[in-house]
Amino acid sequence: MTNTSTFKLKDDDSSEITIRQSDIQEIVPDADFRFSLIILKNGDKHFVCGTDQEIKDSFQKV
C-alpha cells in the first residue's frame, strides 16, 4: 500500500503535487506556519500549503 497525499504548491495554488509519505526526508515549517518546505529523500524541495501537522495528518486520512 502506497501512502500518498496531494498538496497545493505555495507559489501557484492552482498547481498540486502528489507525494508519498515514504519519500519525505524532512518537513520544515515556514516562518508564518501556513506553509511548509517538504524535502524529499531524492533532494527535491517543494513549498506547499499546510502546516507540519496538517501534512502529517493528511497521510493518516488515506
C-alpha positions as CSV (number, residue, x, y, z in Angstrom):
1,M,0.0,0.0,0.0
2,T,1.4,3.4,-1.0
3,N,0.6,6.2,1.4
4,T,0.3,9.3,-0.8
5,S,-1.2,12.7,-0.4
6,T,-1.7,15.7,-2.7
7,F,-0.7,19.2,-1.7
8,K,-1.2,22.7,-3.3
9,L,2.1,24.5,-4.1
10,K,2.8,27.8,-2.2
11,D,3.8,29.8,-5.3
12,D,0.9,28.6,-7.5
13,D,-2.1,27.3,-5.6
14,S,-3.6,26.1,-8.8
15,S,-0.8,23.5,-9.1
16,E,-0.6,20.4,-7.0
17,I,2.0,17.8,-6.2
18,T,1.4,14.2,-5.0
19,I,4.0,12.9,-2.5
20,R,4.5,9.5,-1.0
21,Q,5.0,9.7,2.8
22,S,8.0,7.3,2.5
23,D,9.7,9.8,0.2
24,I,9.8,12.6,2.7
25,Q,13.1,13.3,4.5
26,E,12.1,16.4,6.4
27,I,9.2,18.9,6.8
28,V,10.3,22.4,7.6
29,P,7.6,25.0,8.7
30,D,7.7,28.4,7.1
31,A,8.0,31.5,9.4
32,D,4.3,32.2,9.4
33,F,3.4,28.5,9.8
34,R,0.9,28.5,6.9
35,F,3.3,26.8,4.6
36,S,5.9,24.1,4.8
37,L,9.0,23.1,2.9
38,I,9.0,19.4,2.1
39,I,12.4,18.0,1.5
40,L,12.4,14.6,-0.3
41,K,15.0,11.9,0.0
42,N,16.0,12.4,-3.6
43,G,16.9,16.1,-2.8
44,D,13.8,17.7,-4.4
45,K,12.2,20.5,-2.4
46,H,8.6,21.7,-2.5
47,F,6.9,24.6,-0.7
48,V,3.4,23.5,-0.1
49,C,0.3,25.0,1.7
50,G,-0.2,23.5,5.1
51,T,1.5,23.2,8.5
52,D,3.7,20.4,9.6
53,Q,0.8,18.8,11.5
54,E,-1.6,19.2,8.6
55,I,0.8,17.5,6.3
56,K,1.3,14.6,8.7
57,D,-2.5,14.4,9.3
58,S,-3.2,14.2,5.5
59,F,-1.4,10.8,5.3
60,Q,-3.5,9.5,8.2
61,K,-6.7,10.1,6.3
62,V,-5.7,7.9,3.3
